[in-house]
Amino acid sequence: MHALGGDHPRNISDEQAKECAATGGVIGITGVGIFLGLNDATINALVRHIDYAVDLVGPEHVGVSTDYPFDHEDFNAMLEQSPELVPDCYTRWGPINFMPRKVC
C-alpha cells in the first residue's frame, strides 16, 4: 500500500484517500518537505504529489496548501506571468488562484 506523500506517520494511505473521496471529501497536499518524502520541499516534489493524488482520486477531491507565508496577489501574478509553471491539465477550467491567508 502506497502512503500518499511518502513514508510519514501523518500521511494517509491510498485507501484512506479513496475512502475520503468516496464520501465527497477533499485530501490536502502540502508543500512541507517532510510530508513529500525525504524532506524534499521542492516544486517538483509538490507537483509530483499533486499529480499522484489527482490520478488517484480526481481533481475535485484534491486541495493544495503550500504552508508558506506569501502574498497571494504576488503569487497569483507570478502564476499569470509564468503559465509554463503549471501543466495545462490544472488550468483547463481556468487560471489557478491561491486564496489569501486567513488570519484568525
C-alpha positions as a Markdown table, in Angstrom:
| # | Residue | x | y | z |
|---|---|---|---|---|
| 1 | Met | 0.0 | 0.0 | 0.0 |
| 2 | His | 1.4 | 3.4 | -1.0 |
| 3 | Ala | 1.3 | 6.2 | 1.5 |
| 4 | Leu | 0.1 | 9.3 | -0.2 |
| 5 | Gly | 3.1 | 11.7 | 0.2 |
| 6 | Gly | 5.7 | 9.2 | 1.3 |
| 7 | Asp | 6.5 | 7.3 | 4.4 |
| 8 | His | 5.5 | 9.7 | 7.2 |
| 9 | Pro | 3.1 | 8.8 | 10.0 |
| 10 | Arg | 0.9 | 11.8 | 9.4 |
| 11 | Asn | 0.4 | 10.9 | 5.7 |
| 12 | Ile | -2.6 | 8.9 | 4.7 |
| 13 | Ser | -2.7 | 5.7 | 2.6 |
| 14 | Asp | -4.1 | 5.4 | -0.9 |
| 15 | Glu | -7.1 | 3.5 | 0.5 |
| 16 | Gln | -7.8 | 6.3 | 3.1 |
| 17 | Ala | -7.6 | 8.9 | 0.3 |
| 18 | Lys | -10.1 | 6.9 | -1.9 |
| 19 | Glu | -12.5 | 6.5 | 1.0 |
| 20 | Cys | -12.3 | 10.2 | 1.7 |
| 21 | Ala | -13.1 | 11.0 | -1.9 |
| 22 | Ala | -15.9 | 8.4 | -2.0 |
| 23 | Thr | -17.8 | 10.5 | 0.6 |
| 24 | Gly | -17.2 | 13.7 | -1.3 |
| 25 | Gly | -14.2 | 14.8 | 0.8 |
| 26 | Val | -11.0 | 16.6 | -0.2 |
| 27 | Ile | -7.5 | 15.4 | 0.7 |
| 28 | Gly | -4.8 | 18.1 | 1.1 |
| 29 | Ile | -1.4 | 18.2 | -0.4 |
| 30 | Thr | 1.1 | 20.4 | 1.4 |
| 31 | Gly | 4.4 | 21.9 | 0.4 |
| 32 | Val | 6.1 | 20.9 | 3.7 |
| 33 | Gly | 9.1 | 18.8 | 2.8 |
| 34 | Ile | 8.7 | 16.2 | 5.5 |
| 35 | Phe | 5.4 | 15.2 | 4.0 |
| 36 | Leu | 6.7 | 15.0 | 0.4 |
| 37 | Gly | 9.4 | 12.4 | 1.1 |
| 38 | Leu | 13.0 | 12.8 | 2.3 |
| 39 | Asn | 12.3 | 16.4 | 3.3 |
| 40 | Asp | 12.0 | 17.4 | -0.3 |
| 41 | Ala | 10.4 | 20.9 | -0.3 |
| 42 | Thr | 10.7 | 21.5 | -4.0 |
| 43 | Ile | 8.2 | 22.4 | -6.6 |
| 44 | Asn | 8.9 | 19.1 | -8.4 |
| 45 | Ala | 8.1 | 17.1 | -5.3 |
| 46 | Leu | 4.9 | 19.1 | -4.7 |
| 47 | Val | 3.7 | 18.7 | -8.3 |
| 48 | Arg | 4.6 | 15.0 | -8.3 |
| 49 | His | 2.3 | 14.5 | -5.2 |
| 50 | Ile | -0.5 | 16.6 | -6.7 |
| 51 | Asp | -0.3 | 14.6 | -9.9 |
| 52 | Tyr | -0.4 | 11.3 | -7.9 |
| 53 | Ala | -3.4 | 12.4 | -5.8 |
| 54 | Val | -5.3 | 13.7 | -8.9 |
| 55 | Asp | -4.7 | 10.4 | -10.7 |
| 56 | Leu | -5.8 | 8.5 | -7.5 |
| 57 | Val | -9.0 | 10.4 | -6.6 |
| 58 | Gly | -9.7 | 13.1 | -9.2 |
| 59 | Pro | -9.1 | 16.8 | -9.2 |
| 60 | Glu | -12.3 | 17.6 | -7.4 |
| 61 | His | -11.0 | 15.8 | -4.3 |
| 62 | Val | -7.6 | 17.4 | -4.1 |
| 63 | Gly | -6.7 | 20.6 | -2.2 |
| 64 | Val | -3.3 | 22.3 | -2.1 |
| 65 | Ser | -1.8 | 24.1 | 0.8 |
| 66 | Thr | 1.7 | 25.4 | 0.4 |
| 67 | Asp | 2.1 | 26.1 | 4.1 |
| 68 | Tyr | 4.3 | 29.0 | 3.2 |
| 69 | Pro | 3.6 | 32.6 | 4.1 |
| 70 | Phe | 3.3 | 34.6 | 0.9 |
| 71 | Asp | 1.4 | 37.5 | -0.6 |
| 72 | His | -1.4 | 35.8 | -2.6 |
| 73 | Glu | -1.6 | 38.7 | -5.0 |
| 74 | Asp | 2.1 | 38.4 | -5.9 |
| 75 | Phe | 1.9 | 34.6 | -6.1 |
| 76 | Asn | -1.2 | 34.8 | -8.4 |
| 77 | Ala | 0.6 | 37.4 | -10.6 |
| 78 | Met | 3.6 | 35.2 | -10.8 |
| 79 | Leu | 1.4 | 32.3 | -12.0 |
| 80 | Glu | -0.3 | 34.5 | -14.5 |
| 81 | Gln | 3.1 | 35.8 | -15.9 |
| 82 | Ser | 4.6 | 32.3 | -16.0 |
| 83 | Pro | 1.9 | 29.9 | -17.1 |
| 84 | Glu | 4.5 | 27.3 | -18.1 |
| 85 | Leu | 4.9 | 26.6 | -14.3 |
| 86 | Val | 1.5 | 24.9 | -14.2 |
| 87 | Pro | 0.6 | 22.0 | -16.5 |
| 88 | Asp | -2.4 | 22.6 | -18.8 |
| 89 | Cys | -4.4 | 19.8 | -17.1 |
| 90 | Tyr | -4.6 | 22.0 | -14.0 |
| 91 | Thr | -5.8 | 25.1 | -15.8 |
| 92 | Arg | -8.3 | 23.6 | -18.2 |
| 93 | Trp | -11.1 | 25.1 | -16.0 |
| 94 | Gly | -9.5 | 28.4 | -15.7 |
| 95 | Pro | -6.5 | 30.0 | -14.0 |
| 96 | Ile | -5.2 | 28.7 | -10.7 |
| 97 | Asn | -5.7 | 31.3 | -8.0 |
| 98 | Phe | -4.4 | 31.0 | -4.4 |
| 99 | Met | -6.6 | 32.3 | -1.7 |
| 100 | Pro | -5.4 | 35.0 | 0.7 |
| 101 | Arg | -4.2 | 33.9 | 4.1 |
| 102 | Lys | -7.0 | 33.9 | 6.6 |
| 103 | Val | -6.0 | 35.4 | 9.9 |
| 104 | Cys | -8.0 | 34.2 | 12.9 |
